[in-house]
Amino acid sequence: MSDNSIPPEALNALVRPVQERLGVWERPVVTGYELGVLASTHAENHAISLHLYTALVTQLTSFGLISPAKEFKPGSVFHLFGRNKPRSMEVACSVDPFAYVSHLSAMEYHGITDRFPKVLYLSTPPAREWKEQASARMDKDLKEFKQGYLAAKLPALRFQEIERVDGVRIELMRRSHRGAFKTIKSPPIRVAMVGRTFLDMLREPDLCGGMQHVVDTYRENAGKYFKLILDEVGKHGTLVEKARAGYLLEKVCGKSDPVIDGWASKVQRGGSRKLDPQAEYAPFFSERWALSINVPSLDSLQVAPDEL
């Protein structure tokens, strides 16, 4: 028997437990790395060769239990047999274990937008932070077998570029300070908390349907999530983001609170302070919040043009 030959009993002993695990797999796809971990943790000596791993994948594919996901690099992602067609966000959150649904896509999930984005917005760590988290995840998954696993050149946990999933374009933001998100079991996704979503609207309105849509969303939904917005903006918002939130909550939503007054007391004058960070300055100005109110629909809320 050659070095590359796999004893049938060794392969069969590995296929059975992996097949059982895949039968109750919670996610809609399984990655090559996850198959490698399953193979290593169910092998008798916890140290399998790349050849045995390849034979396992070939066997599972021939049984029809898994099939390659064509949107991804060959051998990196597999669909599971008998599953309902998953949503693009389910696949994306399965392939990138540190990504979560954010911005306009999170607004859709939380039911605070009437738009159905044709783009899936995701946030994930920047490259260096992603690699650090991946290394820590492999430590947790493989424990003392990690060194042998990598030495055997089995699939490591690596970042994968996701451009499209089932025809849906992916817009991926690499962010160090990604904010709070929650994990949903059904469907299996991660999504930005609703308070964080309202903060992201102020920070990057262009990724949330545009500033006018943000204004409309605050008007229609901020009352329901008022305390969550105060908490998230208060803890993680910059001074100008607190000014934007304070202006919208007071002027557009008619809300008042000592927390908002506290934000107003710390307003910094001067600089490039605009309600919409992407738009040009407008001649209307909020003295209380030291903001150029550069959203045309809000002109009527101002009593006087900017006199500065």
C-alpha positions as CSV (number, residue, x, y, z in Angstrom):
1,M,0.0,0.0,0.0
2,S,1.5,3.4,-1.0
3,D,1.8,6.3,1.4
4,N,-1.1,8.0,-0.3
5,S,-3.5,5.1,0.0
6,I,-6.2,5.4,2.6
7,P,-7.4,2.3,4.4
8,P,-11.1,2.0,3.7
9,E,-11.8,1.3,7.4
10,A,-10.0,4.5,8.4
11,L,-12.0,6.6,5.9
12,N,-15.3,5.0,6.9
13,A,-14.6,5.5,10.6
14,L,-14.2,9.2,9.8
15,V,-17.1,9.6,7.4
16,R,-19.8,8.3,9.8
17,P,-19.3,10.8,12.7
18,V,-18.8,13.7,10.3
19,Q,-21.9,12.8,8.4
20,E,-23.9,12.8,11.6
21,R,-22.6,16.2,12.6
22,L,-23.5,17.6,9.2
23,G,-27.0,16.2,9.6
24,V,-27.6,18.5,12.5
25,W,-25.5,21.4,11.2
26,E,-27.1,24.7,12.2
27,R,-25.7,26.8,9.4
28,P,-26.7,26.6,5.7
29,V,-23.2,26.0,4.5
30,V,-20.0,24.4,5.9
31,T,-16.6,25.7,5.1
32,G,-13.5,23.8,4.3
33,Y,-12.0,24.9,7.7
34,E,-15.1,23.6,9.5
35,L,-14.8,20.3,7.7
36,G,-11.2,20.1,8.7
37,V,-12.0,20.7,12.4
38,L,-14.7,18.1,12.3
39,A,-12.3,15.6,10.7
40,S,-9.6,16.3,13.2
41,T,-11.8,16.1,16.3
42,H,-13.4,12.8,15.1
43,A,-10.2,11.1,13.9
44,E,-9.0,8.4,16.3
45,N,-5.6,10.1,16.9
46,H,-6.7,13.7,16.1
47,A,-4.0,14.1,13.6
48,I,-5.2,13.4,10.0
49,S,-3.3,14.0,6.8
50,L,-4.3,16.3,4.0
51,H,-4.8,13.2,1.9
52,L,-7.3,11.7,4.4
53,Y,-9.1,15.1,4.5
54,T,-9.3,15.2,0.7
55,A,-10.6,11.6,0.6
56,L,-13.3,12.6,3.2
57,V,-14.4,15.6,1.1
58,T,-14.5,13.5,-2.0
59,Q,-16.6,10.8,-0.2
60,L,-19.0,13.3,1.2
61,T,-19.4,14.9,-2.2
62,S,-19.9,11.6,-4.0
63,F,-22.7,10.7,-1.4
64,G,-24.3,14.1,-2.3
65,L,-24.1,15.3,1.3
66,I,-22.1,18.4,0.3
67,S,-21.7,20.3,-3.0
68,P,-19.2,23.1,-3.8
69,A,-20.5,26.6,-3.5
70,K,-19.6,28.1,-6.8
71,E,-19.4,31.7,-5.6
72,F,-16.3,30.9,-3.5
73,K,-12.8,29.6,-4.1
74,P,-12.9,25.8,-4.9
75,G,-12.9,23.7,-1.8
76,S,-13.6,26.6,0.6
77,V,-17.4,26.5,1.0
78,F,-19.9,23.7,0.6
79,H,-23.7,23.6,0.4
80,L,-25.5,20.9,2.5
81,F,-27.9,18.4,1.1
82,G,-31.6,18.8,1.7
83,R,-31.5,22.4,3.0
84,N,-33.9,25.1,2.0
85,K,-32.3,27.8,-0.1
86,P,-30.7,30.1,2.4
87,R,-30.7,33.9,2.3
88,S,-27.5,35.6,1.2
89,M,-27.0,37.0,4.7
90,E,-27.1,33.5,6.2
91,V,-24.4,32.3,3.8
92,A,-22.2,35.4,4.3
93,C,-22.4,35.1,8.1
94,S,-21.5,31.5,7.9
95,V,-18.5,32.1,5.6
96,D,-17.1,35.0,7.7
97,P,-17.5,34.1,11.4
98,F,-16.7,37.7,12.5
99,A,-19.0,39.6,10.1
100,Y,-22.5,40.8,10.9
101,V,-25.3,42.4,9.0
102,S,-25.2,46.2,9.4
103,H,-26.4,49.6,8.0
104,L,-29.3,49.5,5.6
105,S,-29.5,45.7,5.7
106,A,-29.7,45.8,9.5
107,M,-32.5,48.5,9.2
108,E,-34.4,46.0,7.0
109,Y,-33.9,43.2,9.5
110,H,-35.2,45.4,12.4
111,G,-38.2,46.6,10.3
112,I,-37.2,50.3,10.5
113,T,-37.0,50.8,6.7
114,D,-39.5,50.3,3.9
115,R,-36.7,49.7,1.5
116,F,-35.5,46.3,0.3
117,P,-31.8,46.8,-0.4
118,K,-30.3,45.1,-3.4
119,V,-27.0,45.1,-1.7
120,L,-26.1,43.2,1.5
121,Y,-24.2,45.4,3.9
122,L,-21.8,43.6,6.3
123,S,-19.2,44.8,8.8
124,T,-16.1,42.8,9.7
125,P,-12.8,43.6,11.3
126,P,-9.8,45.0,9.3
127,A,-7.2,42.5,8.1
128,R,-4.9,42.5,11.1
129,E,-7.7,42.2,13.7
130,W,-9.4,39.6,11.6
131,K,-6.3,37.4,11.6
132,E,-5.9,37.8,15.3
133,Q,-9.5,36.7,15.9
134,A,-9.1,33.8,13.5
135,S,-6.0,32.6,15.3
136,A,-7.9,32.8,18.6
137,R,-10.8,30.9,17.1
138,M,-8.5,28.1,15.9
139,D,-6.9,27.9,19.3
140,K,-10.4,27.3,20.7
141,D,-11.5,24.9,18.0
142,L,-8.4,22.8,17.8
143,K,-6.7,23.3,21.2
144,E,-3.5,21.2,21.5
145,F,-4.0,19.8,17.9
146,K,-3.6,23.2,16.2
147,Q,0.1,22.9,15.5
148,G,-0.2,19.5,13.9
149,Y,-3.3,20.6,12.0
150,L,-1.5,23.5,10.4
151,A,1.6,21.4,9.8
152,A,-0.5,19.0,7.8
153,K,-1.6,22.0,5.7
154,L,-5.3,21.4,6.4
155,P,-7.7,24.3,5.7
156,A,-7.0,27.2,8.0
157,L,-9.5,29.8,9.0
158,R,-8.8,32.6,6.4
159,F,-10.6,35.6,5.3
160,Q,-12.5,35.1,2.0
161,E,-13.5,37.9,-0.3
162,I,-17.3,37.8,-0.7
163,E,-18.4,39.7,-3.8
164,R,-21.8,38.2,-4.5
165,V,-24.0,35.5,-2.9
166,D,-26.8,34.1,-5.0
167,G,-26.7,37.2,-7.2
168,V,-26.7,39.7,-4.3
169,R,-23.8,42.1,-4.2
170,I,-22.0,42.3,-0.9
171,E,-20.8,45.6,0.5
172,L,-18.2,44.8,3.1
173,M,-17.0,47.4,5.6
174,R,-13.8,46.7,7.5
175,R,-14.3,48.4,10.8
176,S,-12.2,48.2,14.0
177,H,-15.0,49.7,16.2
178,R,-17.8,47.6,14.9
179,G,-20.2,48.0,17.8
180,A,-22.7,45.7,19.4
181,F,-24.4,42.9,17.5
182,K,-26.5,39.9,18.4
183,T,-26.5,36.3,17.2
184,I,-29.8,35.0,15.8
185,K,-30.3,31.2,15.7
186,S,-33.1,31.2,13.2
187,P,-32.1,32.3,10.6
188,P,-28.4,31.8,11.7
189,I,-27.1,35.3,11.3
190,R,-25.4,38.1,13.3
191,V,-27.0,41.5,13.1
192,A,-26.2,45.0,14.5
193,M,-28.2,45.9,17.6
194,V,-31.0,48.4,16.9
195,G,-29.3,51.1,18.9
196,R,-26.1,50.7,17.0
197,T,-28.0,50.8,13.7
198,F,-29.4,54.2,14.6
199,L,-25.9,55.4,15.4
200,D,-24.6,54.0,12.1
201,M,-27.3,56.1,10.3
202,L,-25.7,59.3,11.7
203,R,-22.1,58.1,11.1
204,E,-22.5,56.8,7.5
205,P,-25.9,57.8,6.1
206,D,-24.8,57.0,2.6
207,L,-24.8,53.3,3.6
208,C,-28.2,53.6,5.2
209,G,-30.3,54.9,2.3
210,G,-29.1,58.5,2.4
211,M,-29.6,61.3,4.9
212,Q,-33.2,62.0,3.9
213,H,-34.1,58.4,4.6
214,V,-32.3,58.6,7.9
215,V,-34.4,61.6,8.8
216,D,-37.5,59.8,7.9
217,T,-36.5,56.7,9.8
218,Y,-35.8,58.7,13.0
219,R,-39.2,60.5,12.6
220,E,-41.1,57.2,12.3
221,N,-39.1,54.9,14.6
222,A,-36.9,56.8,17.1
223,G,-39.7,57.1,19.6
224,K,-40.0,53.4,19.9
225,Y,-36.3,52.9,20.4
226,F,-35.6,56.2,22.2
227,K,-33.8,54.8,25.3
228,L,-31.7,52.5,23.1
229,I,-30.6,55.4,20.9
230,L,-29.7,57.5,23.9
231,D,-27.6,54.7,25.4
232,E,-25.8,53.8,22.2
233,V,-25.1,57.3,21.1
234,G,-24.1,58.3,24.6
235,K,-21.6,55.5,25.0
236,H,-20.1,55.3,21.5
237,G,-21.0,58.4,19.6
238,T,-18.5,61.2,19.0
239,L,-19.4,64.8,19.9
240,V,-20.7,65.6,16.4
241,E,-22.7,62.4,16.3
242,K,-24.3,63.3,19.6
243,A,-25.1,66.7,18.1
244,R,-26.7,65.1,15.0
245,A,-28.7,62.7,17.2
246,G,-29.7,65.5,19.6
247,Y,-30.9,67.7,16.7
248,L,-33.0,64.9,15.1
249,L,-34.5,63.7,18.4
250,E,-35.5,67.2,19.4
251,K,-36.4,68.9,16.2
252,V,-37.7,66.0,14.1
253,C,-39.0,63.7,16.7
254,G,-40.1,66.2,19.4
255,K,-38.2,64.4,22.2
256,S,-36.5,65.8,25.2
257,D,-34.4,64.3,27.9
258,P,-31.6,65.4,30.3
259,V,-29.2,63.2,28.4
260,I,-29.9,65.3,25.3
261,D,-29.4,68.5,27.2
262,G,-26.1,67.1,28.4
263,W,-25.0,66.6,24.8
264,A,-26.0,70.1,23.9
265,S,-23.9,71.5,26.8
266,K,-20.8,70.0,25.3
267,V,-21.3,71.2,21.7
268,Q,-18.1,72.4,20.1
269,R,-18.4,75.4,17.8
270,G,-16.7,75.8,14.5
271,G,-15.1,73.2,12.2
272,S,-16.8,71.1,9.6
273,R,-20.0,70.3,11.4
274,K,-22.9,69.2,9.2
275,L,-26.0,67.2,9.8
276,D,-25.3,65.2,6.7
277,P,-21.6,64.4,6.7
278,Q,-21.5,63.7,2.9
279,A,-23.4,66.7,1.7
280,E,-22.3,70.3,1.1
281,Y,-22.9,73.1,3.6
282,A,-26.3,74.7,3.6
283,P,-27.1,78.3,4.8
284,F,-29.3,77.1,7.6
285,F,-27.8,76.6,10.9
286,S,-28.8,75.2,14.4
287,E,-27.3,77.4,17.1
288,R,-28.0,74.9,19.8
289,W,-26.2,72.1,18.0
290,A,-23.7,74.1,16.0
291,L,-24.7,72.2,12.9
292,S,-25.3,73.2,9.3
293,I,-28.7,71.7,8.6
294,N,-27.9,70.6,5.0
295,V,-31.0,68.4,4.5
296,P,-33.4,70.4,2.2
297,S,-36.6,69.0,3.8
298,L,-35.6,70.4,7.2
299,D,-35.1,74.0,6.0
300,S,-38.5,75.0,7.4
301,L,-37.5,73.9,10.9
302,Q,-34.9,76.7,11.0
303,V,-35.8,80.2,12.1
304,A,-32.9,81.9,10.5
305,P,-30.1,81.3,8.0
306,D,-26.6,80.8,9.2
307,E,-25.2,84.2,10.3
308,L,-21.6,83.0,10.8
